[in-house]
Amino acid sequence: MLNVGLIGKFDTLEKQIESLVNYTDIRIQGKSSVGIKDQASDYRFAIPEYNRIELIERCDAIFLEDTTLVPYELIKESIKRNKHIFLLEFPKFSDEQCQELIKLVDEANTIVQIKNPYYYLPQIQYISAKSEGSFYIDFKIGLKDSTEIEKIVSELVLLSINLIDKDIIKIKPTALGKGGEKFLFRNFRFDFSDASVLNIDFINSDEDSQICTFYTGKEFFKVDFCSGLINGIKGPVKINNQSYKNEVEAFFASIKKKQFPLSGISEYVTIVDTVKSIQNKLNVTSL
């Protein structure tokens, strides 16, 4: 039985608890909530509340929403003591801290997994299972402003390095229009060592949208992430969402098998370095 604790905001913890209650081989030991509880969104689950130090002490694994909620030294000590951590958002670690944590994770054989929002989508897993060889991945994303661009680019780079499993060898960014919230067009092209390509177009639009086209081997897939619909060479594709592993299951499987997750601190370092390279090429303070 694995004892699990959760640290974060009320609404985030509610969603996590709901996804965990049906696992028969874990025990939700407690939570450490942040913020003021809204009476309109009271918890439907009776989970004990602890301070963060006590909660970590009682648990084998922690779901942590924001790394700033726990002192860095406590995170280090937790990893040393084999307390596994699932980071629900990209961490806020410096380069030096990342390198130190990578070493500690390796020495302690502790699992530290970072949320990978695209990789575990059923549509992505279906495409990955049906594909072989190099990829050409083309995202068309409509946004009302540019405040989400860096976040989405980071998530898609994490998706690609897991999906392609090759090094990025070339980055070419293009920016048209003003910086900040107002923009006309952004393009980011990433070339990988196996000739795979990730191409991302951000277009100023009154309605948010995400369309993705995958070309790989003899296969072609087009995915509308807003509707969840997927089309292949022969037309619409029906997939069973229940037949694919989710991130929580992957986290627990990594702990049981004592093998590092697909998305961990090392992969996060690649994301940070990639975003820095883009910023340097564009010579602007933000994407």
Backbone as a ProteinNet text record, in pm:
[ID]
protein_1_A
[PRIMARY]
MLNVGLIGKFDTLEKQIESLVNYTDIRIQGKSSVGIKDQASDYRFAIPEYNRIELIERCDAIFLEDTTLVPYELIKESIKRNKHIFLLEFPKFSDEQCQELIKLVDEANTIVQIKNPYYYLPQIQYISAKSEGSFYIDFKIGLKDSTEIEKIVSELVLLSINLIDKDIIKIKPTALGKGGEKFLFRNFRFDFSDASVLNIDFINSDEDSQICTFYTGKEFFKVDFCSGLINGIKGPVKINNQSYKNEVEAFFASIKKKQFPLSGISEYVTIVDTVKSIQNKLNVTSL
[TERTIARY]
84.5	0	88.2	61.1	139.3	62.2	125.6	63.7	91.5	-14.8	-4.4	-58	11.6	-34	-41.6	-121.6	-140.7	-119	-44.6	-16.1	-51.3	-141.4	-178.1	-306.2	-362.3	-485.2	-605.8	-712.2	-830.9	-888.1	-906.5	-970.2	-882.6	-748.4	-656.8	-660.1	-659.3	-659.2	-787.6	-899.7	-1027.5	-1022.7	-966.7	-957.3	-863.3	-751.2	-656.1	-712.2	-780.4	-840.9	-943.1	-1021.3	-1122.3	-1058.6	-938.3	-871.2	-800.6	-781.9	-705.6	-790.9	-915	-994.3	-1024.2	-1019.9	-1054.6	-935.1	-815.5	-698.9	-697.9	-708.1	-718.4	-584.6	-473.4	-341.8	-273.5	-348.8	-293	-386.1	-329.6	-407	-380.5	-485.3	-468.8	-452	-328.8	-294.9	-345.4	-341.3	-386.3	-355.4	-386.2	-364.2	-314.5	-250.5	-210.5	-258.2	-366.4	-435.7	-384.2	-396	-352.9	-472.9	-484.8	-592.7	-711.2	-816.2	-937.3	-1043.4	-1100.4	-1200.1	-1329.3	-1378.5	-1505.5	-1616.6	-1715.9	-1825	-1899.3	-1895.5	-1966.3	-1893	-1768.2	-1691.7	-1631.2	-1712.4	-1665	-1619.2	-1524.6	-1475.6	-1584.6	-1588.7	-1680	-1612.9	-1482.8	-1407.5	-1351.4	-1364.2	-1313.8	-1167.3	-1077.7	-934.8	-870.5	-792.3	-729.6	-636.6	-630.5	-544.1	-420.8	-301.6	-175.9	-92.7	2.6	102.2	196.2	268.2	340.1	452.7	522	632	578.6	471.7	414	356.6	292.8	233.6	341	449.5	558.1	616.1	629.2	683.6	596.8	464.7	371.2	356.2	404.2	371.7	491.9	459.1	559.3	571	461.6	458.7	375	415.7	348.7	309.2	186.5	142.5	155.5	247.3	279.5	242.5	152.6	105.6	211.2	275.7	367.4	491.2	609.4	731.7	764.9	706.6	731.9	655.9	564.5	488.1	568.3	679	764.5	908	976.3	1115	1202.4	1293.1	1379.6	1457.9	1506.4	1583.4	1499.1	1368.5	1278.6	1255.7	1246.4	1233.7	1357.8	1475.3	1599.8	1600.4	1565.3	1567.4	1465.6	1351.5	1247.5	1296.7	1364.2	1419.1	1523.6	1609.8	1712.1	1648.5	1533.5	1466	1367	1376.5	1295.9	1147.3	1116.2	978.3	952.2	870.6	845.9	755.8	778.1	707.2	651.1	522.6	459	433.8	499.7	485.1	372	266.2	146.5	161.9	266.1	299.8	450.7	497.5	641.7	705.2	816.6	878.2	943.4	969.4	1036	1173.6	1259.1	1393.5	1494.7	1603.3	1713.7	1793.5	1884.8	1969.9	2051.2	2107.2	2189.6	2106.4	1984.9	1897.7	1859.8	1831.2	1796.2	1910.3	2031	2145.4	2167.1	2145.3	2159.5	2052.6	1928.9	1819.2	1836.5	1886.5	1911.5	2007.9	2111.4	2210	2147.4	2068.1	2005.1	1905.2	1826.4	1728.6	1797.9	1908.6	1984.1	2044	2098	2160.7	2059.3	1943.4	1842.7	1744.6	1747.8	1651.9	1508	1488.6	1357.7	1288.3	1157.4	1080.9	1034.1	1074.5	1022	966.8	835.1	768.9	706.3	718.5	661.8	542.7	437.4	315.4	345.2	292.8	313.6	175.3	111	-31.1	-69.4	23.4	-10.6	20.5	130.3	179.1	79.5	7.4	-82.7	-225.6	-249.1	-380	-402.3	-522.3	-548.7	-516.7	-544.9	-517.6	-368.3	-285.4	-140	-89.5	-140.1	-95.6	-136.2	-253.8	-299.4	-205.5	-175	-87.2	51.6	102.2	235.3	241.4	135.7	132.7	122.4	59.5	37.4	149.3	243.8	343.7	480.6	565.3	703.9	792	918.8	1011.6	999.8	1051.4	1054.9	915.2	897.9	771.6	785.7	675.7	660.3	531.8	545.4	431.6	405	283.8	249.2	129.9	152.6	46.7	2.6	-128.4	-187	-270.2	-227.9	-290.9	-339.8	-469.3	-528	-537.1	-485.7	-487.9	-536.8	-601.1	-645.6	-531	-434.4	-315	-197.1	-80.7	40.5	85	4.2	48.1	66.7	2	10.6	114.9	179.9	268.3	383.3	453	568.3	526.2	413.2	364.3	333.8	263.2	226	348.5	441.8	565.6	638.8	648.1	715.7	648.9	515.9	441.8	460.7	464.9	481.2	624.3	722.2	860.4	873.9	811.5	814.3	746.9	634.4	567.9	663.3	729	809.9	932.9	998.4	1119.2	1085.4	962.2	917.6	872.3	802.3	746.7	855.8	947.6	1052.1	1175.2	1203.5	1315.6	1448.5	1463.6	1588.4	1621.9	1745.7	1789.8	1743.2	1712.8	1685.1	1819.4	1834	1962.1	1951.8	1828.7	1814	1680	1680.9	1559.3	1550.1	1435.2	1416.2	1284.6	1291.2	1169.8	1144.6	1017.5	978.3	867.9	879.5	778.9	737	607.9	551.5	451.4	460.9	371.5	441	371.5	428.8	442.2	534.5	548.8	439.9	452.6	351.8	225.4	110.5	-16.3	-63.9	-24	-69	33.6	-14.7	76	-3.5	66.1	2.3	27.4	156.5	192.9	324.4	332	456.8	474.8	596.3	626.3	752.9	750.3	867	886.4	1004.3	1036.5	1155.1	1137.8	1241.5	1279.9	1407.9	1458.5	1531.5	1503	1560.5	1666.2	1748.1	1861.8	1823.5	1696.4	1653	1574.2	1585.3	1514.9	1368.6	1323.5	1188.1	1178.9	1055.7	1032.6	908.4	919.3	803.4	786.4	671.2	643.1	519.2	530.8	419.8	389	264.3	217.7	117	143.8	48.1	-11.2	-142.8	-211.9	-306.5	-303.8	-394.8	-537.7	-620.6	-756.6	-850.7	-975	-1076.3	-1121	-1097.9	-1137.1	-1014.7	-997.3	-887.8	-913.2	-809.3	-822.1	-686.8	-688.6	-564.2	-588.1	-522.5	-528.2	-387.1	-372.9	-240.8	-243.4	-141.9	-128.1	2.7	-7	109.5	134.3	255.2	298.2	409.8	394.1	496.3	490.5	602.7	604.4	498.6	409	299	169.2	175.1	56	37.6	-88.9	-125.5	-240.7	-229	-335.7	-357	-481.7	-515.7	-604.8	-564	-634.5	-684	-811.1	-867.8	-875.5	-787.1	-780	-898	-968.9	-1086.4	-1203.4	-1220.3	-1330.6	-1286.6	-1155.5	-1104.6	-1111.2	-1159.5	-1175.6	-1040.8	-1025.5	-902.5	-936.5	-866.7	-886.1	-755.9	-767.9	-652.7	-666.1	-582	-585.6	-721.2	-780.6	-906.9	-1029.5	-1009.8	-1123.7	-1120.4	-1236	-1242.4	-1197.1	-1127.8	-1076.9	-1146.8	-1198.4	-1259.4	-1160.9	-1137.4	-1045.5	-1114.6	-1070.6	-1124.5	-1034.5	-1084.2	-1002.7	-956.7	-1036	-1005.1	-889	-849.3	-745.8	-604.2	-590.5	-458.9	-423	-297.5	-248.6	-251.3	-288.7	-283	-159.2	-139.4	-16.9	-4.9	-116.8	-113.9	-70	-126.1	-87.4	60.5	108.1	249.1	339.4	296.7	371.7	382.1	269.8	269.9	348.4	337.6	411.6	561.8	604.7	746.9	799	715.6	755.1	768.8	669.9	671	787.2	812.2	918.1	1055.7	1058.4	1182.5	1255.9	1178.1	1236.6	1195.6	1287.1	1261.4	1148.7	1066.1	954.5	1001.4	911.7	944.4	972	897.9	915.3	958.3	1086.3	1141.7	1222.7	1311.1	1389	1481.2	1540.8	1630.2	1556.1	1433.9	1353.8	1313.6	1287.9	1253	1369.2	1492.1	1610	1616.2	1582.8	1579.8	1479.2	1363.4	1260.8	1313.8	1371.6	1423.6	1530.9	1622.5	1729	1671.2	1566.8	1504.1	1437.2	1363.6	1296.5	1399.3	1508.6	1614.6	1674.1	1693	1747.8	1654	1523.6	1424.8	1431	1434.5	1438.1	1563.1	1675.8	1800.8	1794.5	1733.1	1722.8	1630.2	1523.2	1429.2	1477	1570.7	1624.7	1515	1421.2	1315.3	1310.1	1240.7	1234	1131.6	1035.6	935.2	893.3	827.1	780.6	657.2
-119.8	0	125.2	216.7	339.3	454.3	522.6	637.2	763.9	835.1	950.2	1075.5	1188.2	1317.2	1419.4	1524.7	1626.6	1764.8	1849.3	1985.9	2081.2	2177.2	2272.9	2346.3	2411	2487.9	2396	2447.7	2367.4	2303	2384.6	2330.5	2226	2246.3	2148.3	2017.8	2026.2	1906.3	1827.2	1897	1828.3	1739.9	1792.9	1715.8	1597.3	1618.6	1510.3	1400.1	1439.3	1339.9	1256.5	1322.5	1251.3	1148.1	1177.4	1082.8	971.1	986.7	889.7	793.9	832.3	755.2	612.8	587.1	453.2	357.5	405.4	317.3	235.9	104	18.4	-4.8	21.9	-5.2	119.3	230.8	350.1	396.6	470.1	532.1	681.1	762.4	907.6	945.7	971.9	995.2	1130.1	1229.6	1361.9	1466.2	1592.4	1703.7	1824.2	1915.5	2043.9	2150.7	2217.7	2306.7	2449.5	2519.8	2658.2	2744.2	2862	2952.7	2940.1	3013.9	3014.9	2930	2840.7	2748	2820.5	2798.9	2855.2	2759.3	2809.7	2722.6	2657.5	2722.9	2667.1	2548.5	2528.9	2418	2333.2	2301.6	2219.4	2083.7	2025.5	1893.8	1789.5	1698.9	1584.4	1465.4	1481.1	1371.5	1416.9	1331.6	1363.2	1322.2	1414.7	1388.6	1474.4	1415.4	1492.2	1601.8	1712.3	1824.5	1822.3	1838.6	1839.9	1959.9	1999	2094.2	2018.4	2090.4	2026.2	1934.5	1975.3	1891.8	1759.7	1765.9	1644.1	1554.7	1615.1	1536.6	1460.4	1528.9	1463.2	1348.8	1371.6	1269.6	1144.4	1160.3	1048.4	972.4	1030.7	976.7	914.8	824.2	767.5	849.8	916.7	994.4	1120.4	1228.2	1357.3	1410.5	1459.1	1534.2	1682.7	1752.5	1891	1983.6	2077.2	2167	2271	2329.5	2441.7	2421.6	2418.1	2391.8	2503.9	2623.3	2731.7	2711.4	2614.6	2588.2	2508.3	2450.8	2371.2	2423.2	2450.5	2497.5	2401.9	2458.2	2376.7	2274.5	2313.9	2221.6	2103	2125.6	2016.3	1922.7	1978.5	1896.1	1808	1866.7	1790.3	1675.9	1707.8	1607	1497	1534.6	1436.4	1338.9	1391	1305.7	1210.5	1262	1178.2	1062.6	1089.9	989.9	905.6	912.8	829.4	862.2	991.4	1038.6	1078.2	1002	1025.9	1148.1	1223.2	1349.5	1358.4	1393.1	1423.6	1573.9	1644.8	1789.7	1821.2	1883.7	1909.2	2029	2107.3	2217.7	2217	2286.2	2295.4	2361.4	2307.3	2359.5	2495.3	2562	2692.4	2676.9	2597	2571.4	2646.1	2688.8	2749.2	2639.5	2679.8	2582.4	2500.9	2570.2	2501.4	2401.6	2441.6	2352.6	2229.8	2250	2137.3	2035.9	2084	1993.7	1918.3	1986.8	1921.6	1814.7	1845	1749.1	1628	1650.1	1538.3	1439.1	1491.2	1405.6	1331.2	1402.6	1340.7	1232.3	1261.1	1164.1	1036.4	1052.5	937.6	856.5	924.5	856.2	783.4	847.1	789.6	698.7	700.5	624.3	661.7	791.6	845.4	893	872.9	914.6	1058.8	1146.2	1282.8	1300.8	1304.6	1313.9	1451.1	1507.4	1638.3	1619.9	1693.7	1683.3	1705.8	1615.6	1620.7	1621.2	1739.1	1745.7	1693.1	1696.6	1648.6	1500	1454.8	1320	1211	1226.6	1121	1134.6	1228	1234.7	1107.2	1047.7	925.8	940.4	1059.5	1080.2	1068.7	1126.8	1121.4	978.4	906.3	768.9	678.8	704.1	626.9	649.8	776.8	810.6	750.7	760.6	707.5	557	486.7	340.5	298.7	381.6	347.6	395.7	470.7	536.6	472.2	498.7	452.7	547.8	554.1	640.8	785.9	874.9	1017.4	1079.7	1189.7	1262.6	1398.4	1446.9	1589.4	1628.1	1709.2	1745.7	1893.6	1927.6	2065.6	2110.2	2204.9	2259.1	2395.3	2414.9	2544.6	2585.3	2692	2730.3	2874.1	2891.7	3024.8	3076	3197.3	3257.7	3402.2	3447.5	3586.6	3681.3	3633.2	3711.7	3616.2	3671.1	3589.6	3544.8	3567.7	3538	3388.2	3303	3158.6	3092.6	3169.2	3109.5	3031.9	3092.9	3024.5	2893.7	2895.4	2775.4	2664.2	2698.8	2598.1	2545.5	2634.7	2590.4	2491.4	2521.3	2432.4	2296.2	2295.1	2168.9	2087.2	2155.8	2084	2034.6	2108.5	2059.7	1934.8	1935.2	1816.6	1698.6	1723.7	1618.6	1561.7	1648.3	1603.6	1525.4	1567.3	1496.5	1358.4	1341.2	1208.3	1125.4	1189.9	1119	1080.6	1170.9	1148.3	1083.6	1117.1	1058.9	1085.2	1205.4	1245.7	1388.3	1429.2	1562.1	1667.7	1788.1	1903	1958.1	1971.7	2018.6	2158.6	2205.2	2337.7	2397.6	2526.8	2599.3	2725.1	2744.1	2864.2	2932.2	3043	3116.2	3236.2	3267.3	3384	3457.3	3588.8	3667.9	3786.2	3798.1	3910.5	3982.3	4114.3	4190.2	4228.2	4303	4354.1	4244	4265.8	4173.7	4197.1	4126.5	4140.9	4067.2	4122.2	4053.8	4063.5	4167.3	4184.4	4124.5	4040.8	3981.3	3945.1	3926.6	3883	3735.3	3694.9	3558.2	3520.7	3397.3	3341.9	3203.5	3173.8	3040.3	2989.7	2862.6	2798.5	2663.2	2644.1	2517.1	2453.1	2325	2249.8	2129.5	2120.8	2006.5	1910.9	1781	1679.1	1598.3	1525.5	1454.9	1339.3	1294.3	1185.3	1238.8	1371.1	1440.5	1467.3	1439.9	1477.7	1629	1680.2	1824.4	1850.8	1949	2003.4	2146.7	2177.3	2311.4	2364.5	2484.6	2543	2681.6	2703.6	2835.4	2888.7	3008.1	3078.5	3192.8	3194.1	3294.6	3373.8	3506.6	3590.2	3562	3516.8	3476.4	3511.4	3544.4	3573.8	3448.5	3332	3206.1	3115.2	3060.4	2966.7	2837.2	2783.8	2657.5	2590.4	2458	2381.3	2267.1	2277	2171.9	2118.9	1987.2	1928.1	1825.4	1829.1	1731	1654.1	1520.8	1433.1	1362.9	1371.1	1292.6	1200.6	1071.3	978.6	850.2	812.1	692.4	700.7	603.3	601.7	651.4	703.1	744.1	895.8	936.2	1076.8	1088.5	1178.9	1200	1349.6	1387.8	1526.6	1527.9	1606.2	1607.2	1747.6	1757	1880.4	1863.9	1931.9	1910.9	1973.2	2065.8	2123.4	2025	1954.6	1857.9	1716.8	1690.9	1556.7	1464.7	1515.2	1432.5	1408.8	1290	1253.8	1189.3	1230.3	1174.2	1114.3	1002.1	937.9	935.3	858.6	849.1	799.8	706.5	645.1	713.7	826.7	898.4	904.8	936.4	951.1	824.7	845.6	735.2	736.3	620	606.9	537.9	599.2	539.3	523.9	427.1	401.8	469.4	578.6	654.6	570.6	468.8	388.7	292.4	272.5	172.4	228.7	356.7	419.2	461.7	449.3	481.6	632	673.4	815.9	846.6	974.4	1016.8	961.2	954.4	902.8	756.6	677.8	536.8	523.3	610.6	607.1	638.5	732.5	769	649.8	586.5	471.9	354.4	335.5	226.4	250.1	375.7	407.6	377.5	406.4	379	229	152.8	7.5	-58.7	-12.6	-73.6	-12.5	94.3	165.1	208.7	267.4	319.3	464.4	546.4	689.2	717.5	817.8	851.1	914.4	920.1	983.7	1132.5	1196	1340	1366.5	1401	1429.2	1558	1575.3	1698.1	1716.6	1608.7	1619.5	1673.5	1623.6	1671.3	1817.7	1854.4	1993.5	2087	2043.5	2123.3	2148.8	2047	2063.6	2170.6	2170.8	2272	2412.2	2429.4	2560.2	2608.6	2520.6	2558.1	2595.1	2522.4	2550	2686.7	2718.1	2847.9	2961	2941.1	3041.9	3064.2	2956.4	2967.7	3047.2	3022.2	3097.1	3245.3	3275.4	3415.2	3485.7	3415.7	3475.1	3502.2	3408.3	3424.9	3540	3555.7	3664.4	3795.8	3783.2	3902.5	3987.1	3916.4	3985.7	3927.6	3996.9	3951.7	3844.2	3830.7	3725.9	3680.8	3560.7	3509	3582.8
0	0	0	-92.4	-106.3	-42	53.7	119.6	39.9	1.8	-87.4	-18.7	-39.5	10.5	-101.6	-80.2	-183.6	-125.2	-198	-155.1	-268.3	-239.1	-343.2	-312.8	-414.4	-400.2	-387.5	-326.5	-300.6	-426.4	-533	-653.1	-721.2	-717.7	-776.1	-698.8	-565.9	-482.6	-500	-514.7	-534.5	-659	-767.9	-892.2	-876.1	-805.5	-785.9	-698	-592.2	-502.9	-579	-663.4	-742	-834.3	-884.6	-974.6	-899	-768.1	-690.5	-607.6	-576.8	-480.7	-527.1	-655.7	-705.1	-712.9	-676.4	-676.2	-547.1	-561.2	-443.1	-373.9	-443.5	-386.2	-332.2	-315.9	-252	-140.5	-47.3	60.3	57.4	43.4	48.2	194.8	233.4	373.5	422.2	334.4	376	270.6	305.1	213	292	220.7	276.9	179.9	216.1	123.5	131.3	18.7	7.4	-29.2	35.3	1.6	95.5	64.1	145.8	78.6	153.8	100.2	65.2	-55.4	-101	-63	11	56.7	-59.1	-175.8	-292.5	-351.3	-308.5	-364.5	-252.6	-152	-40.8	-90.4	-18.6	-54.8	-41.6	-139.3	-132.2	-65.7	-29	29.8	164.8	264.1	397.8	406.6	374	373.8	483	574.7	683.4	631.4	704.5	671.1	761.8	701	776	733.6	818.6	769.8	676	592	482.3	529.2	633.4	682.8	736	815	871.8	762.7	662.7	554.2	477.1	441.8	368.7	451.6	581.8	671.4	672.1	660.6	668.7	536.3	425.9	293.2	221.7	129.4	39	-88.5	-126.7	-250.5	-229.9	-297.4	-283.1	-420.6	-431.6	-548.8	-512.7	-580.1	-546	-660.7	-633.4	-739	-776.9	-676.1	-700.1	-612.7	-674.7	-598.5	-500.2	-518.3	-423.2	-292.8	-288.1	-166.5	-63.8	-107.9	-19.5	-31.7	80	72.2	-7.2	-84.9	-169.9	-88.2	27.7	111.3	154.7	177	214.1	95.2	-25.1	-145.1	-161.3	-142.8	-150	-49	75.1	179.9	152.3	97.3	64.3	-42.1	-143.3	-249.3	-191.9	-104.9	-41.5	35.2	95.1	178.3	98.1	-33.4	-122.3	-116.5	-99.7	-107.7	-252.7	-322.1	-464.1	-482.7	-590.4	-610.3	-752	-760.4	-889.3	-891.5	-984.6	-996.7	-1094.2	-1043.4	-1123.3	-1216.8	-1198	-1287.6	-1308.5	-1412.6	-1432.8	-1310.3	-1261.5	-1138.7	-1160	-1049.1	-1052.1	-986.4	-1051.4	-1002.8	-1087.8	-1026.6	-1101.3	-1170.8	-1260.1	-1329.5	-1229.5	-1130.8	-1030.7	-950.3	-914.3	-838.2	-920.9	-1047.8	-1135.6	-1142.1	-1161.8	-1171.7	-1041.1	-929.1	-798.4	-779.8	-821	-805.5	-896.8	-1017.8	-1109.9	-1046.3	-983.4	-917.1	-799.4	-717.9	-601.7	-643.1	-746.3	-796.2	-841.3	-911.5	-961.3	-845.6	-746.6	-633.6	-547	-522.8	-432.9	-505.1	-640.5	-721.2	-683.9	-663.9	-630.1	-757.4	-766	-883.5	-866.6	-957.8	-964.6	-1105.3	-1116.2	-1246.7	-1263.3	-1383.8	-1416	-1508.8	-1482.8	-1562.5	-1709.9	-1793.5	-1938.2	-2004.1	-2015.5	-2050.3	-2187.9	-2285.1	-2418.9	-2436.4	-2382.2	-2413	-2377.2	-2266	-2220.4	-2273.9	-2365.9	-2430.4	-2512.2	-2507.4	-2584.8	-2733.2	-2790.5	-2933	-2963.2	-2875.7	-2895.1	-2879.6	-2780.8	-2759.4	-2875.5	-2930.1	-3046.8	-3165.2	-3192	-3304.2	-3284.1	-3162	-3132.2	-3155	-3114.3	-3129.4	-3276	-3359.1	-3499.1	-3591.1	-3535.1	-3618.5	-3603.5	-3701.8	-3694.5	-3773.7	-3736.4	-3807.6	-3764.7	-3847	-3815.7	-3823.7	-3750.2	-3747.4	-3814.3	-3872.6	-3898.5	-3826.5	-3722.5	-3638.5	-3656.7	-3697.8	-3730.8	-3645.9	-3555.3	-3470.3	-3522.8	-3532.1	-3564.1	-3442.5	-3374.7	-3248.3	-3256.1	-3236.6	-3233.8	-3091.4	-3067.1	-2934	-2942.4	-2835.8	-2831.5	-2797.4	-2721.1	-2690.7	-2673	-2646.3	-2646.1	-2506.9	-2405.4	-2269	-2244	-2323.6	-2303.6	-2394.7	-2481.1	-2581.7	-2518.2	-2422.5	-2362.8	-2295.8	-2226.4	-2158.4	-2259.1	-2368.2	-2467.5	-2540.7	-2576.7	-2641	-2551.3	-2421.9	-2327.8	-2322.6	-2319.1	-2314.1	-2441.7	-2557.2	-2683.8	-2703	-2652.6	-2657.7	-2570.3	-2452.9	-2366.2	-2435.5	-2501.6	-2579.4	-2684.4	-2758.5	-2871.8	-2828.2	-2718.7	-2678.2	-2621.9	-2571.9	-2529.6	-2649.3	-2742.1	-2856.8	-2956.4	-2982.8	-3081.5	-3019.2	-2893	-2818.7	-2889	-2946	-3009.5	-2966.2	-2988.8	-2949	-3048.7	-2995.4	-3081.1	-3129.6	-3261.3	-3315.3	-3376	-3402.6	-3462.5	-3421.8	-3388.4	-3350.9	-3436.5	-3500.9	-3581.8	-3541.7	-3467	-3429.7	-3521.7	-3543.5	-3622.1	-3547.5	-3534.7	-3463.9	-3550.8	-3575.7	-3649.7	-3559.8	-3555.4	-3468.5	-3340.1	-3255.9	-3133.1	-3028.4	-2935.7	-2824.1	-2719.7	-2606.4	-2502.4	-2538.5	-2500.3	-2522.3	-2666.7	-2739.7	-2877.2	-2973.2	-3064.6	-3162.1	-3286.4	-3398.4	-3522	-3546.9	-3533.2	-3571.1	-3504.3	-3456	-3404.9	-3467.2	-3509.1	-3559.4	-3491.9	-3454.1	-3393.1	-3460.9	-3518	-3583	-3511.2	-3477.2	-3407.2	-3492.8	-3527.6	-3604	-3509.8	-3524.3	-3437.9	-3512.8	-3436.9	-3494	-3585.7	-3581.9	-3671.1	-3789.8	-3814.7	-3923.4	-3891.3	-3768.1	-3726.9	-3711.2	-3724.6	-3715.5	-3631.2	-3540.7	-3469.9	-3516.2	-3577.5	-3627.2	-3554.9	-3497.5	-3421.5	-3475.6	-3517.5	-3560.6	-3459	-3405.5	-3320.8	-3400.8	-3411.7	-3490.8	-3401.4	-3412.5	-3335.4	-3379.9	-3286.4	-3320.5	-3206.4	-3241.8	-3139.5	-3065.8	-3125	-3061.9	-3047.2	-2926.2	-2903.1	-2979.9	-3041.9	-3115.5	-3123.6	-3134.9	-3149.4	-3247.6	-3363.4	-3464.2	-3484.7	-3489.5	-3505.8	-3617.4	-3703.9	-3811.2	-3791.2	-3793.3	-3780.5	-3913.5	-3961.7	-4077.3	-4029.1	-4047.5	-4001.9	-4083.4	-4144.9	-4228	-4336	-4339.5	-4436	-4373.8	-4251.4	-4178.9	-4179.3	-4168.5	-4159.5	-4060.3	-3965	-3867.9	-3847.2	-3832.6	-3801.8	-3678.4	-3577.5	-3449.3	-3417.6	-3380.8	-3328.5	-3177.1	-3103.2	-2959.1	-2884.3	-2947.4	-2882.1	-2882.6	-2994.5	-3005.7	-2969.3	-2975.6	-2949.4	-3069.1	-3183.7	-3302.9	-3370.6	-3427.3	-3496.2	-3629.7	-3735.3	-3868.8	-3919.5	-3988.6	-4049.6	-4200.2	-4267.4	-4412.6	-4461.5	-4387.9	-4429.8	-4369.9	-4302.8	-4247.8	-4095.9	-4031	-3885.4	-3812.1	-3700.5	-3620.2	-3485.2	-3443.9	-3311.9	-3219.3	-3103.9	-3007.8	-2873.1	-2797.9	-2665.1	-2562.6	-2504.2	-2409.8	-2291.3	-2255.4	-2137.5	-2160.2	-2284.2	-2313.2	-2304.7	-2270.4	-2266.3	-2124.4	-2091.7	-1957.1	-1934.7	-1813.9	-1780.9	-1697.2	-1667.1	-1599.2	-1458	-1388	-1251.1	-1250.6	-1342.2	-1352.8	-1389	-1476.5	-1515.5	-1396.5	-1312.9	-1193.2	-1097.9	-1069.5	-978.6	-1037.5	-1168.4	-1233.1	-1223.4	-1238.6	-1227.4	-1086.8	-985.8	-847.3	-824.9	-871.6	-850.7	-924	-1046.5	-1128.6	-1102.4	-1022.9	-992	-1119	-1210.7	-1334.4	-1352.6	-1404.2	-1415.2	-1514.7	-1486.4	-1575.4	-1705.4	-1803.3	-1930.8	-1914.6	-1826.2	-1806.6	-1662.4	-1647.8	-1516.2	-1518.7	-1421.4	-1411.1	-1531.8	-1581.9	-1697.8	-1819.3	-1841.5	-1954.6	-1933.8	-1808.4	-1778.7	-1812.1	-1784.7	-1817.3	-1968.5	-2048.4	-2193.8	-2233.9	-2169.1	-2197.3	-2167.7	-2049.2	-2007.9	-2105	-2142.2	-2235.8	-2372.9	-2415.2	-2544.9	-2545.7	-2439.2	-2430.1	-2425.7	-2354	-2349.3	-2487.9	-2562.8	-2697.9	-2787.6	-2774.2	-2853.5	-2819.3	-2690.7	-2647.4	-2697.8	-2695.2	-2744.7	-2894.8	-2968.1	-3113.4	-3149.8	-3074.5	-3102.4	-3042.4	-2945	-2878.9	-2815.6	-2747.2	-2675.4	-2535.3	-2446	-2306.5	-2284.1	-2377.4	-2364	-2500.7	-2505.6	-2633.3	-2680.3
[MASK]
+++++++++++++++++++++++++++++++++++++++++++++++++++++++++++++++++++++++++++++++++++++++++++++++++++++++++++++++++++++++++++++++++++++++++++++++++++++++++++++++++++++++++++++++++++++++++++++++++++++++++++++++++++++++++++++++++++++++++++++++++++++++++++++++++++++++++++++++++++++++++++++++

